[in-house]
Amino acid sequence: MKAQMKGWIAVVCCLFFLRMSESEALATVMAVGPGSFPPGSLLIDFSGLANGTEVNGLSVDGVLFRYTIGGVPTNGAVVIDGGPGTTNNISPPNIVSVGNNTGTLDMTLPGPTTLFGYGYAILAFGTVADATTISLFSGNTPVGSLSYVGSPDPGFTGGFAGIRSTIPFDVVDVTFNSTAAPAFALDNIRIANLAAVPEPGTLLLMTSAIGLLLCHQVWHRRTK
């Protein structure tokens, strides 16, 4: 009985560590709204930056921005500007694409975080599927991604794209639906680091391991 109990404990522990290794590669990500960000969260609204400021290579509040097309950092395609004006989630000044809008806006964050979001608009009208996509990375390791449906906000298609991850990330790649719209705008970036939430499978394995250990201790005491 004792050997069998130890065997079960060893199996559960192995499964737990395997699960933790898998979790390091891919997190559970979920969409969140602006109300999910706690008071004191970092807010970047680009106040004080002049129109025409180059975004590729720009650093604001510890966040480094790069704009790449085909993996190549590109100047002159994305700048600080006043377009498209004020919407529910954008107000000048903000990031605007003034050239090729098929690239990726890459943001290296000041440190690991679990909550990220931004207001956006694209030069389109009505509802647009996959209007913008967020891809998260821990260093070079993919963590997860989500795409968002854009709606009139009002006038221009847009909204708020927010994401929470069960695993911390420090790099965010943002793309926009360049097929549906020839330009995009982005503003009011929010960043917060909330306590990571264990995934359900991990919680189940943790509970099983603890339960078996307790059972083993009880059995051991009764057999003394």
N, CA, C and O of each residue as an XYZ file, in Angstrom:
896
protein
N       0.832     -1.210      0.000
C       0.000      0.000      0.000
C       0.866      1.260      0.000
O       0.590      2.227     -0.711
N       1.925      1.221      0.820
C       2.815      2.378      0.924
C       3.527      2.634     -0.401
O       3.635      3.775     -0.849
N       4.016      1.546     -1.030
C       4.706      1.690     -2.312
C       3.751      2.183     -3.392
O       4.128      2.978     -4.253
N       2.498      1.697     -3.337
C       1.502      2.123     -4.332
C       1.185      3.604     -4.183
O       1.060      4.320     -5.176
N       1.054      4.064     -2.935
C       0.776      5.479     -2.686
C       1.917      6.350     -3.194
O       1.687      7.383     -3.822
N       3.141      5.931     -2.921
C       4.303      6.697     -3.393
C       4.344      6.746     -4.922
O       4.741      7.745     -5.521
N       3.920      5.636     -5.533
C       3.901      5.607     -6.989
C       2.910      6.603     -7.567
O       3.203      7.295     -8.542
N       1.722      6.667     -6.950
C       0.714      7.634     -7.404
C       1.196      9.061     -7.221
O       0.997      9.906     -8.094
N       1.826      9.327     -6.097
C       2.347     10.673     -5.841
C       3.391     11.042     -6.882
O       3.403     12.168     -7.380
N       4.267     10.103     -7.213
C       5.303     10.373     -8.215
C       4.692     10.674     -9.574
O       5.149     11.572    -10.281
N       3.637      9.907     -9.947
C       2.985     10.127    -11.241
C       2.358     11.510    -11.307
O       2.530     12.228    -12.292
N       1.619     11.889    -10.245
C       0.955     13.192    -10.233
C       1.982     14.318    -10.266
O       1.792     15.316    -10.962
N       3.064     14.160     -9.517
C       4.107     15.197     -9.515
C       4.731     15.353    -10.901
O       4.986     16.471    -11.348
N       4.975     14.232    -11.579
C       5.532     14.298    -12.935
C       4.575     15.015    -13.879
O       4.995     15.857    -14.673
N       3.284     14.680    -13.793
C       2.292     15.338    -14.638
C       2.220     16.827    -14.335
O       2.064     17.644    -15.243
N       2.334     17.182    -13.054
C       2.290     18.592    -12.665
C       3.441     19.365    -13.290
O       3.240     20.445    -13.845
N       4.652     18.811    -13.199
C       5.806     19.515    -13.755
C       5.761     19.566    -15.278
O       6.216     20.537    -15.884
N       5.206     18.511    -15.902
C       5.031     18.550    -17.352
C       4.048     19.638    -17.734
O       4.252     20.360    -18.710
N       2.971     19.750    -16.954
C       1.962     20.779    -17.226
C       2.559     22.169    -17.082
O       2.281     23.055    -17.890
N       3.384     22.362    -16.048
C       4.018     23.655    -15.841
C       4.952     23.977    -16.995
O       5.033     25.135    -17.406
N       5.660     22.988    -17.532
C       6.554     23.216    -18.670
C       5.768     23.630    -19.898
O       6.196     24.511    -20.644
N       4.594     22.986    -20.119
C       3.762     23.358    -21.253
C       3.231     24.778    -21.085
O       3.147     25.527    -22.058
N       2.868     25.155    -19.845
C       2.306     26.480    -19.585
C       3.295     27.571    -19.899
O       2.905     28.677    -20.273
N       4.604     27.269    -19.750
C       5.609     28.274    -20.032
C       5.642     28.627    -21.509
O       6.113     29.702    -21.881
N       5.138     27.714    -22.369
C       5.206     27.959    -23.806
C       3.958     28.659    -24.322
O       4.037     29.481    -25.235
N       2.800     28.333    -23.739
C       1.571     28.907    -24.269
C       0.594     29.163    -23.124
O       0.280     28.261    -22.347
N       0.120     30.399    -23.032
C      -0.770     30.791    -21.941
C      -2.217     30.727    -22.387
O      -2.510     30.559    -23.571
N      -3.112     30.863    -21.432
C      -4.512     31.141    -21.726
C      -4.666     32.657    -21.764
O      -4.303     33.346    -20.811
N      -5.203     33.172    -22.860
C      -5.401     34.617    -22.995
C      -6.891     34.895    -23.140
O      -7.635     34.091    -23.701
N      -7.314     36.049    -22.625
C      -8.731     36.405    -22.673
C      -8.877     37.885    -22.976
O      -8.033     38.693    -22.588
N      -9.946     38.236    -23.668
C     -10.213     39.637    -23.976
C     -10.752     40.336    -22.729
O     -11.535     39.764    -21.971
N     -10.318     41.586    -22.528
C     -10.781     42.385    -21.387
C     -11.110     43.791    -21.872
O     -10.636     44.223    -22.923
N     -11.924     44.500    -21.097
C     -12.268     45.880    -21.401
C     -11.420     46.846    -20.604
O     -10.645     46.421    -19.747
N     -11.546     48.139    -20.867
C     -10.748     49.138    -20.150
C     -11.022     49.149    -18.654
O     -10.169     49.581    -17.878
N     -12.203     48.680    -18.230
C     -12.520     48.643    -16.814
C     -11.766     47.574    -16.046
O     -11.817     47.547    -14.817
N     -11.062     46.687    -16.753
C     -10.298     45.630    -16.089
C      -8.958     46.123    -15.543
O      -8.298     45.426    -14.773
N      -8.565     47.329    -15.950
C      -7.268     47.859    -15.531
C      -7.423     48.595    -14.203
O      -8.243     49.507    -14.092
N      -6.641     48.205    -13.192
C      -6.807     48.806    -11.862
C      -6.302     50.243    -11.827
O      -5.531     50.648    -12.697
N      -6.725     51.018    -10.835
C      -6.205     52.379    -10.674
C      -4.682     52.352    -10.556
O      -4.110     51.462     -9.926
N      -4.046     53.330    -11.167
C      -2.592     53.383    -11.136
C      -1.921     52.646    -12.281
O      -0.695     52.659    -12.388
N      -2.714     51.993    -13.150
C      -2.131     51.325    -14.315
C      -1.435     52.347    -15.206
O      -1.846     53.506    -15.277
N      -0.382     51.909    -15.883
C       0.329     52.794    -16.808
C      -0.593     53.137    -17.980
O      -1.179     52.253    -18.605
N      -0.712     54.438    -18.265
C      -1.508     54.912    -19.398
C      -0.621     55.770    -20.286
O      -0.051     56.761    -19.830
N      -0.504     55.394    -21.542
C       0.279     56.165    -22.512
C      -0.687     56.801    -23.498
O      -1.326     56.102    -24.285
N      -0.797     58.135    -23.460
C      -1.709     58.835    -24.374
C      -0.966     59.778    -25.322
O      -1.590     60.535    -26.067
N       0.373     59.729    -25.290
C       1.233     60.472    -26.216
C       1.117     61.984    -26.060
O       1.461     62.734    -26.972
N       0.635     62.425    -24.910
C       0.534     63.861    -24.650
C       1.923     64.506    -24.716
O       2.911     63.952    -24.234
N       1.962     65.689    -25.326
C       3.204     66.448    -25.399
C       4.090     66.114    -26.582
O       5.087     66.798    -26.812
N       3.752     65.076    -27.341
C       4.543     64.732    -28.517
C       4.026     65.496    -29.736
O       2.820     65.593    -29.959
N       4.951     66.029    -30.508
C       4.590     66.849    -31.664
C       4.120     65.984    -32.827
O       4.586     64.859    -33.009
N       3.192     66.524    -33.610
C       2.784     65.848    -34.842
C       3.998     65.615    -35.729
O       4.863     66.482    -35.858
N       4.053     64.454    -36.330
C       5.168     64.118    -37.202
C       6.285     63.370    -36.505
O       7.241     62.950    -37.157
N       6.188     63.189    -35.173
C       7.217     62.436    -34.444
C       7.262     60.998    -34.956
O       6.231     60.330    -35.042
N       8.458     60.529    -35.294
C       8.644     59.170    -35.804
C       8.359     58.153    -34.700
O       8.859     58.285    -33.583
N       7.551     57.133    -35.019
C       7.202     56.108    -34.032
C       8.235     54.985    -34.005
O       8.525     54.447    -32.936
N       8.788     54.626    -35.141
C       9.800     53.564    -35.168
C      11.037     54.024    -34.392
O      11.721     54.965    -34.793
N      11.310     53.345    -33.277
C      12.437     53.727    -32.426
C      12.052     54.656    -31.283
O      12.899     55.013    -30.464
N      10.772     55.056    -31.219
C      10.298     55.962    -30.177
C      10.186     55.221    -28.839
O       9.760     54.067    -28.798
N      10.569     55.888    -27.750
C      10.421     55.327    -26.406
C       9.564     56.277    -25.567
O       9.881     57.458    -25.428
N       8.474     55.743    -25.010
C       7.557     56.539    -24.188
C       7.253     55.759    -22.915
O       6.778     54.624    -22.970
N       7.532     56.378    -21.763
C       7.257     55.745    -20.464
C       7.843     54.336    -20.364
O       7.221     53.436    -19.801
N       9.028     54.156    -20.907
C       9.704     52.868    -20.817
C       9.299     51.856    -21.857
O       9.849     50.755    -21.885
N       8.345     52.193    -22.723
C       7.917     51.298    -23.803
C       8.635     51.691    -25.086
O       8.557     52.842    -25.516
N       9.330     50.745    -25.695
C      10.042     50.982    -26.948
C       9.180     50.522    -28.115
O       8.754     49.368    -28.163
N       8.923     51.430    -29.059
C       8.098     51.137    -30.226
C       8.972     50.884    -31.444
O       9.958     51.583    -31.679
N       8.593     49.877    -32.209
C       9.220     49.636    -33.513
C       8.109     49.327    -34.510
O       7.103     48.707    -34.164
N       8.303     49.765    -35.746
C       7.354     49.421    -36.802
C       8.132     48.705    -37.889
O       9.052     49.266    -38.485
N       7.753     47.460    -38.140
C       8.480     46.652    -39.116
C       7.564     46.225    -40.250
O       6.391     45.920    -40.036
N       8.104     46.208    -41.439
C       7.406     45.705    -42.626
C       8.231     44.553    -43.177
O       9.370     44.746    -43.605
N       7.660     43.366    -43.166
C       8.420     42.190    -43.576
C       9.603     41.942    -42.672
O      10.627     41.420    -43.113
N       9.472     42.315    -41.394
C      10.550     42.105    -40.433
C      11.623     43.176    -40.438
O      12.580     43.090    -39.669
N      11.484     44.192    -41.297
C      12.492     45.249    -41.416
C      11.986     46.523    -40.748
O      10.936     47.031    -41.141
N      12.697     47.062    -39.746
C      12.289     48.329    -39.131
C      12.179     49.424    -40.195
O      13.079     49.596    -41.017
N      11.054     50.168    -40.169
C      10.753     51.116    -41.241
C      10.370     52.478    -40.672
O       9.483     52.582    -39.824
N      11.049     53.519    -41.149
C      10.705     54.891    -40.781
C       9.715     55.478    -41.783
O       9.641     55.044    -42.932
N       8.953     56.479    -41.323
C       8.101     57.238    -42.222
C       6.741     56.646    -42.487
O       5.932     57.257    -43.186
N       6.459     55.454    -41.943
C       5.162     54.814    -42.196
C       4.170     55.060    -41.068
O       2.960     55.072    -41.294
N       4.680     55.257    -39.852
C       3.820     55.455    -38.677
C       4.386     56.595    -37.848
O       5.559     56.574    -37.475
N       3.548     57.601    -37.556
C       4.004     58.792    -36.829
C       2.960     59.200    -35.787
O       1.851     58.667    -35.755
N       3.341     60.155    -34.940
C       2.379     60.786    -34.043
C       1.619     61.836    -34.836
O       2.221     62.645    -35.542
N       0.261     61.823    -34.715
C      -0.560     62.719    -35.532
C      -1.897     62.939    -34.832
O      -2.139     62.407    -33.748
N      -2.764     63.733    -35.466
C      -4.076     64.021    -34.909
C      -5.199     63.232    -35.519
O      -6.336     63.308    -35.054
N      -4.897     62.462    -36.572
C      -5.977     61.714    -37.219
C      -6.354     60.483    -36.424
O      -5.525     59.970    -35.673
N      -7.558     59.997    -36.556
C      -8.688     60.513    -37.342
C      -9.562     61.493    -36.560
O     -10.728     61.691    -36.901
N      -9.003     62.104    -35.514
C      -9.817     62.947    -34.647
C     -10.228     62.188    -33.401
O      -9.643     61.153    -33.080
N     -11.216     62.685    -32.706
C     -11.646     62.068    -31.446
C     -12.749     61.036    -31.673
O     -13.749     61.314    -32.335
N     -12.555     59.856    -31.120
C     -13.582     58.812    -31.099
C     -13.753     58.403    -29.638
O     -13.220     59.055    -28.741
N     -14.489     57.337    -29.406
C     -14.674     56.876    -28.020
C     -13.371     56.422    -27.378
O     -13.245     56.459    -26.154
N     -12.402     55.995    -28.176
C     -11.175     55.419    -27.631
C      -9.896     56.102    -28.100
O      -8.799     55.672    -27.746
N     -10.029     57.179    -28.904
C      -8.863     57.888    -29.433
C      -9.084     59.391    -29.316
O     -10.177     59.899    -29.568
N      -8.021     60.087    -28.928
C      -8.039     61.552    -28.978
C      -6.625     62.023    -29.277
O      -5.667     61.472    -28.736
N      -6.474     63.043    -30.138
C      -5.135     63.512    -30.517
C      -4.346     64.002    -29.305
O      -4.929     64.530    -28.358
N      -2.997     63.827    -29.330
C      -2.223     63.150    -30.370
C      -2.236     61.631    -30.185
O      -2.444     61.138    -29.076
N      -2.014     60.905    -31.261
C      -2.011     59.448    -31.196
C      -1.146     58.903    -32.330
O      -0.670     59.656    -33.179
N      -0.953     57.608    -32.331
C      -0.194     56.957    -33.402
C      -1.084     56.812    -34.628
O      -2.232     56.382    -34.520
N      -0.549     57.175    -35.803
C      -1.300     57.077    -37.055
C      -0.388     56.520    -38.148
O       0.783     56.888    -38.242
N      -0.940     55.632    -38.969
C      -0.187     55.163    -40.134
C      -0.372     56.169    -41.266
O      -1.500     56.502    -41.631
N       0.730     56.647    -41.815
C       0.684     57.616    -42.914
C       1.336     57.051    -44.176
O       1.441     57.727    -45.199
N       1.767     55.805    -44.076
C       2.378     55.131    -45.226
C       1.871     53.700    -45.290
O       0.675     53.457    -45.133
N       2.764     52.763    -45.518
C       2.408     51.346    -45.605
C       1.826     50.864    -44.269
O       2.499     50.909    -43.239
N       0.573     50.404    -44.300
C      -0.082     49.994    -43.048
C      -0.130     48.484    -42.875
O      -0.879     47.979    -42.038
N       0.660     47.757    -43.657
C       0.649     46.290    -43.579
C       1.659     45.754    -42.578
O       1.766     44.542    -42.395
N       2.403     46.647    -41.924
C       3.462     46.210    -41.017
C       2.967     45.822    -39.636
O       1.765     45.728    -39.387
N       3.932     45.596    -38.739
C       3.671     45.203    -37.358
C       4.200     46.279    -36.420
O       5.357     46.686    -36.515
N       3.347     46.732    -35.519
C       3.772     47.672    -34.481
C       4.202     46.839    -33.281
O       3.386     46.200    -32.617
N       5.493     46.864    -33.023
C       6.089     46.046    -31.966
C       6.380     46.930    -30.762
O       6.956     48.009    -30.902
N       5.973     46.465    -29.557
C       6.212     47.220    -28.329
C       6.951     46.355    -27.331
O       6.454     45.304    -26.927
N       8.133     46.787    -26.932
C       8.888     46.128    -25.874
C       8.567     46.839    -24.564
O       8.837     48.032    -24.423
N       7.995     46.117    -23.611
C       7.496     46.710    -22.380
C       8.610     46.869    -21.351
O       9.655     46.230    -21.473
N       8.401     47.716    -20.332
C       9.440     47.934    -19.323
C       9.764     46.682    -18.513
O      10.865     46.565    -17.976
N       8.827     45.752    -18.419
C       9.035     44.521    -17.670
C       7.883     43.571    -17.905
O       6.923     43.924    -18.590
N       7.958     42.350    -17.341
C       6.881     41.374    -17.521
C       5.559     41.911    -16.995
O       5.510     42.543    -15.940
N       4.495     41.655    -17.734
C       3.159     42.100    -17.344
C       2.137     41.065    -17.771
O       2.460     40.128    -18.500
N       0.897     41.234    -17.314
C      -0.152     40.264    -17.648
C      -1.380     40.903    -18.280
O      -2.292     40.200    -18.715
N      -1.407     42.246    -18.334
C      -2.594     42.949    -18.817
C      -2.167     44.084    -19.737
O      -1.303     44.888    -19.386
N      -2.785     44.143    -20.930
C      -2.380     45.127    -21.934
C      -3.601     45.492    -22.772
O      -4.477     44.657    -22.996
N      -3.657     46.748    -23.237
C      -4.761     47.143    -24.097
C      -4.536     48.497    -24.735
O      -3.619     49.227    -24.357
N      -5.388     48.838    -25.720
C      -5.268     50.115    -26.417
C      -6.570     50.427    -27.141
O      -7.333     49.529    -27.496
N      -6.808     51.720    -27.352
C      -7.893     52.150    -28.206
C      -7.392     52.224    -29.640
O      -6.221     52.514    -29.881
N      -8.283     51.960    -30.594
C      -7.829     51.965    -31.991
C      -8.962     52.374    -32.922
O     -10.140     52.336    -32.566
N      -8.562     52.764    -34.125
C      -9.510     53.042    -35.208
C      -8.859     52.630    -36.517
O      -7.641     52.723    -36.665
N      -9.662     52.178    -37.458
C      -9.166     51.912    -38.802
C     -10.030     52.694    -39.782
O     -11.184     53.013    -39.497
N      -9.451     52.998    -40.941
C     -10.148     53.819    -41.933
C     -11.163     52.942    -42.684
O     -10.976     52.586    -43.847
N     -12.233     52.617    -41.971
C     -13.315     51.797    -42.518
C     -14.586     52.173    -41.777
O     -14.542     52.878    -40.768
N     -15.716     51.701    -42.279
C     -17.005     52.006    -41.670
C     -17.786     50.712    -41.504
O     -17.701     49.816    -42.344
N     -18.540     50.618    -40.428
C     -19.282     49.392    -40.169
C     -18.433     48.407    -39.381
O     -17.358     48.744    -38.886
N     -18.934     47.190    -39.277
C     -18.265     46.149    -38.501
C     -17.210     45.456    -39.347
O     -17.457     45.112    -40.503
N     -16.018     45.250    -38.759
C     -14.914     44.586    -39.460
C     -14.355     43.476    -38.569
O     -13.901     43.727    -37.453
N     -14.399     42.254    -39.081
C     -13.820     41.127    -38.347
C     -12.295     41.238    -38.360
O     -11.709     41.710    -39.334
N     -11.664     40.805    -37.280
C     -10.196     40.823    -37.184
C      -9.646     42.205    -37.522
O      -8.671     42.335    -38.264
N     -10.282     43.232    -36.970
C      -9.831     44.596    -37.243
C      -8.415     44.828    -36.737
O      -7.626     45.526    -37.373
N      -8.099     44.238    -35.588
C      -6.742     44.328    -35.039
C      -6.430     43.030    -34.311
O      -7.329     42.361    -33.803
N      -5.153     42.680    -34.265
C      -4.701     41.444    -33.626
C      -3.540     41.747    -32.685
O      -2.609     42.471    -33.039
N      -3.609     41.183    -31.484
C      -2.531     41.298    -30.502
C      -1.832     39.945    -30.392
O      -2.485     38.916    -30.218
N      -0.491     39.951    -30.495
C       0.316     38.751    -30.273
C       1.289     39.028    -29.137
O       2.002     40.032    -29.155
N       1.319     38.135    -28.147
C       2.149     38.322    -26.962
C       3.369     37.405    -26.995
O       3.315     36.285    -27.504
N       4.473     37.913    -26.436
C       5.710     37.140    -26.370
C       6.389     37.344    -25.017
O       6.318     38.420    -24.422
N       7.039     36.299    -24.553
C       7.958     36.409    -23.428
C       9.350     36.275    -24.021
O       9.810     35.167    -24.298
N      10.026     37.416    -24.216
C      11.253     37.388    -25.014
C      10.891     37.043    -26.442
O      10.128     37.759    -27.090
N      11.448     35.928    -26.937
C      11.112     35.480    -28.295
C      10.079     34.354    -28.303
O       9.701     33.870    -29.369
N       9.623     33.938    -27.126
C       8.700     32.809    -27.024
C       7.253     33.271    -27.138
O       6.819     34.103    -26.341
N       6.490     32.760    -28.104
C       5.073     33.141    -28.217
C       4.291     32.731    -26.969
O       4.473     31.633    -26.443
N       3.432     33.617    -26.510
C       2.607     33.364    -25.330
C       1.152     33.150    -25.713
O       0.489     32.277    -25.152
N       0.644     33.936    -26.663
C      -0.740     33.799    -27.106
C      -1.142     34.990    -27.944
O      -0.403     35.972    -28.025
N      -2.307     34.917    -28.570
C      -2.775     36.021    -29.413
C      -4.300     36.041    -29.458
O      -4.962     35.029    -29.232
N      -4.836     37.226    -29.759
C      -6.277     37.411    -29.921
C      -6.532     38.424    -31.025
O      -5.746     39.353    -31.214
N      -7.626     38.249    -31.754
C      -8.086     39.221    -32.740
C      -9.403     39.820    -32.265
O     -10.152     39.193    -31.516
N      -9.676     41.053    -32.716
C     -10.823     41.802    -32.207
C     -11.685     42.310    -33.362
O     -11.179     42.726    -34.404
N     -13.002     42.264    -33.145
C     -13.958     42.789    -34.112
C     -14.115     44.287    -33.887
O     -14.391     44.725    -32.770
N     -13.939     45.078    -34.953
C     -14.115     46.521    -34.862
C     -15.549     46.920    -35.193
O     -16.185     46.321    -36.060
N     -16.056     47.944    -34.490
C     -17.407     48.459    -34.720
C     -17.357     49.977    -34.815
O     -16.362     50.573    -34.402
N     -18.394     50.627    -35.345
C     -18.415     52.099    -35.369
C     -18.169     52.668    -33.975
O     -18.802     52.242    -33.009
N     -17.238     53.645    -33.866
C     -16.745     54.019    -32.529
C     -16.776     55.508    -32.189
O     -15.850     55.887    -31.471
N     -17.627     56.376    -32.553
C     -18.568     56.219    -33.675
C     -17.872     56.612    -34.977
O     -16.704     56.998    -34.972
N     -18.578     56.513    -36.060
C     -17.987     56.886    -37.348
C     -17.009     55.833    -37.815
O     -17.399     54.824    -38.403
N     -15.746     56.067    -37.554
C     -14.716     55.112    -37.970
C     -14.830     53.805    -37.185
O     -15.208     53.801    -36.014
N     -14.502     52.709    -37.843
C     -14.479     51.405    -37.188
C     -13.346     51.364    -36.167
O     -12.242     51.833    -36.445
N     -13.616     50.805    -34.985
C     -12.573     50.709    -33.968
C     -13.118     50.163    -32.680
O     -14.069     49.382    -32.666
N     -12.493     50.593    -31.571
C     -12.910     50.117    -30.264
C     -11.731     50.044    -29.313
O     -10.740     50.756    -29.473
N     -11.850     49.180    -28.325
C     -10.765     48.943    -27.372
C     -10.355     47.484    -27.466
O     -11.201     46.593    -27.395
N      -9.057     47.233    -27.627
C      -8.520     45.879    -27.666
C      -7.728     45.644    -26.386
O      -6.668     46.239    -26.190
N      -8.239     44.782    -25.517
C      -7.570     44.486    -24.261
C      -7.347     42.997    -24.121
O      -8.163     42.197    -24.579
N      -6.234     42.614    -23.483
C      -5.895     41.200    -23.357
C      -5.272     40.931    -21.993
O      -4.484     41.730    -21.487
N      -5.636     39.795    -21.409
C      -5.011     39.337    -20.174
C      -4.452     37.938    -20.389
O      -5.079     37.107    -21.046
N      -3.274     37.682    -19.835
C      -2.587     36.405    -20.022
C      -2.325     35.738    -18.679
O      -2.060     36.410    -17.682
N      -2.402     34.404    -18.661
C      -2.065     33.661    -17.453
C      -0.563     33.551    -17.259
O      -0.102     33.131    -16.197
N       0.205     33.925    -18.278
C       1.668     33.924    -18.200
C       2.157     35.334    -18.527
O       1.689     35.928    -19.498
N       3.084     35.884    -17.743
C       3.595     37.231    -18.026
C       4.266     37.313    -19.397
O       4.845     36.340    -19.880
N       4.176     38.486    -20.011
C       4.794     38.751    -21.311
C       5.488     40.100    -21.244
O       5.164     40.924    -20.388
N       6.441     40.333    -22.141
C       7.148     41.618    -22.151
C       7.305     42.209    -23.547
O       7.914     43.266    -23.714
N       6.759     41.530    -24.544
C       6.772     42.039    -25.918
C       5.379     41.862    -26.507
O       4.766     40.804    -26.364
N       4.884     42.906    -27.173
C       3.555     42.870    -27.793
C       3.681     43.274    -29.256
O       4.267     44.310    -29.569
N       3.138     42.463    -30.145
C       3.056     42.796    -31.566
C       1.598     43.098    -31.908
O       0.701     42.324    -31.572
N       1.370     44.224    -32.575
C       0.016     44.631    -32.963
C      -0.047     44.794    -34.475
O       0.804     45.455    -35.070
N      -1.051     44.196    -35.088
C      -1.283     44.372    -36.526
C      -2.729     44.797    -36.737
O      -3.581     44.634    -35.864
N      -2.982     45.350    -37.931
C      -4.321     45.821    -38.280
C      -4.743     45.209    -39.608
O      -3.907     44.785    -40.406
N      -6.047     45.169    -39.830
C      -6.608     44.565    -41.035
C      -6.394     45.513    -42.217
O      -7.235     46.363    -42.507
N      -5.274     45.352    -42.879
C      -4.924     46.255    -43.988
C      -5.752     45.965    -45.236
O      -5.807     46.797    -46.142
N      -6.396     44.801    -45.301
C      -7.274     44.490    -46.427
C      -8.576     45.286    -46.327
O      -9.117     45.743    -47.333
N      -9.065     45.441    -45.100
C     -10.327     46.147    -44.887
C     -10.157     47.654    -44.821
O     -11.112     48.393    -45.060
N      -8.940     48.128    -44.497
C      -8.737     49.570    -44.290
C      -7.323     49.973    -44.698
O      -6.379     49.222    -44.451
N      -7.156     51.149    -45.321
C      -5.836     51.594    -45.772
C      -5.020     52.320    -44.703
O      -3.877     52.698    -44.958
N      -5.589     52.520    -43.508
C      -4.856     53.238    -42.461
C      -5.414     52.851    -41.095
O      -6.539     52.366    -40.979
N      -4.592     53.079    -40.053
C      -5.027     52.795    -38.686
C      -4.522     53.878    -37.745
O      -3.607     54.632    -38.073
N      -5.137     53.939    -36.567
C      -4.699     54.834    -35.496
C      -4.770     54.073    -34.180
O      -5.587     53.166    -34.021
N      -3.908     54.447    -33.236
C      -3.825     53.748    -31.954
C      -3.548     54.764    -30.855
O      -2.780     55.705    -31.055
N      -4.176     54.576    -29.685
C      -4.029     55.554    -28.604
C      -4.360     54.898    -27.263
O      -4.870     53.779    -27.206
N      -4.056     55.629    -26.187
C      -4.436     55.223    -24.826
C      -4.033     53.787    -24.503
O      -4.870     52.950    -24.166
N      -2.735     53.524    -24.614
C      -2.197     52.210    -24.269
C      -2.222     52.039    -22.752
O      -1.768     52.912    -22.013
N      -2.753     50.916    -22.299
C      -2.828     50.621    -20.866
C      -2.035     49.352    -20.561
O      -2.104     48.365    -21.294
N      -1.275     49.402    -19.455
C      -0.434     48.270    -19.071
C      -0.555     48.060    -17.558
O      -0.457     49.015    -16.787
N      -0.766     46.826    -17.143
C      -0.824     46.503    -15.715
C      -0.331     45.079    -15.509
O      -0.427     44.236    -16.401
N       0.192     44.829    -14.332
C       0.701     43.497    -14.007
C      -0.103     42.934    -12.848
O       0.182     43.226    -11.687
N      -1.109     42.128    -13.164
C      -1.930     41.480    -12.149
C      -1.357     40.106    -11.843
O      -0.595     39.552    -12.636
N      -1.724     39.561    -10.695
C      -1.244     38.233    -10.320
C      -1.688     37.223    -11.369
O      -2.849     37.208    -11.780
N      -0.758     36.383    -11.796
C      -1.077     35.368    -12.795
C      -2.094     34.383    -12.237
O      -2.016     33.993    -11.072
N      -3.048     33.983    -13.074
C      -4.088     33.036    -12.673
C      -3.732     31.655    -13.210
O      -3.641     31.485    -14.425
N      -3.524     30.644    -12.326
C      -3.207     29.297    -12.814
C      -4.312     28.763    -13.714
O      -5.491     29.034    -13.483
N      -3.933     28.002    -14.742
C      -4.918     27.423    -15.634
C      -5.662     26.287    -14.936
O      -5.112     25.681    -14.016
N      -6.907     25.975    -15.347
C      -7.711     24.943    -14.680
C      -7.002     23.600    -14.593
O      -7.069     22.934    -13.560
N      -6.318     23.190    -15.672
C      -5.618     21.908    -15.645
C      -4.512     21.888    -14.618
O      -4.301     20.879    -13.946
N      -3.805     22.996    -14.492
C      -2.733     23.089    -13.510
C      -3.301     23.051    -12.091
O      -2.747     22.390    -11.213
N      -4.413     23.766    -11.872
C      -5.054     23.758    -10.556
C      -5.488     22.341    -10.165
O      -5.334     21.939     -9.011
N      -6.033     21.583    -11.131
C      -6.491     20.228    -10.854
C      -5.324     19.341    -10.442
O      -5.437     18.567     -9.491
N      -4.195     19.449    -11.157
C      -3.031     18.636    -10.828
C      -2.457     19.029     -9.475
O      -2.044     18.165     -8.701
N      -2.427     20.333     -9.182
C      -1.934     20.793     -7.888
C      -2.803     20.233     -6.762
O      -2.292     19.753     -5.750
N      -4.134     20.301     -6.956
C      -5.056     19.798     -5.940
C      -4.879     18.293     -5.742
O      -4.902     17.809     -4.610
N      -4.702     17.551     -6.840
C      -4.523     16.100     -6.757
C      -3.242     15.753     -6.007
O      -3.229     14.854     -5.166
N      -2.171     16.469     -6.316
C      -0.889     16.203     -5.666
C      -0.971     16.481     -4.172
O      -0.486     15.688     -3.364
N      -1.586     17.608     -3.799
C      -1.727     17.953     -2.376
C      -2.595     16.919     -1.664
O      -2.290     16.500     -0.548
N      -3.691     16.511     -2.332
C      -4.584     15.519     -1.727
C      -3.879     14.199     -1.476
O      -4.048     13.593     -0.418
N      -3.089     13.748     -2.443
C      -2.370     12.487     -2.270
C      -1.328     12.582     -1.170
O      -1.136     11.641     -0.400
N      -0.657     13.725     -1.100
C       0.341     13.910     -0.036
C      -0.314     13.875      1.335
O       0.222     13.265      2.259
N      -1.476     14.527      1.481
C      -2.189     14.514      2.760
C      -2.642     13.102      3.124
O      -2.519     12.678      4.273
N      -3.168     12.380      2.134
C      -3.598     11.002      2.378
C      -2.427     10.138      2.828
O      -2.555      9.295      3.716
N      -1.278     10.372      2.186
C      -0.090      9.599      2.549
C       0.341      9.897      3.972
O       0.728      8.988      4.705
N       0.279     11.168      4.375
C       0.663     11.529      5.726
C      -0.276     10.910      6.751
O       0.175     10.393      7.772
N      -1.588     10.960      6.486
C      -2.575     10.371      7.390
C      -2.359      8.872      7.516
O      -2.366      8.328      8.620
N      -2.167      8.207      6.388
C      -1.945      6.754      6.403
C      -0.684      6.403      7.168
O      -0.655      5.433      7.925
N       0.367      7.204      6.965
C       1.656      6.935      7.617
C       1.514      7.061      9.136
O       2.066      6.250      9.879
N       0.776      8.078      9.601
C       0.613      8.265     11.040
C      -0.190      7.127     11.664
O       0.095      6.688     12.779
N      -1.196      6.659     10.930
C      -2.048      5.583     11.488
C      -1.318      4.245     11.551
O      -1.672      3.374     12.345
N      -0.294      4.085     10.707
C       0.421      2.796     10.679
C       1.620      2.791     11.602
O       2.303      1.773     11.718
N       1.894      3.915     12.269
C       3.026      3.956     13.208
C       2.711      3.136     14.465
O       3.541      3.050     15.370
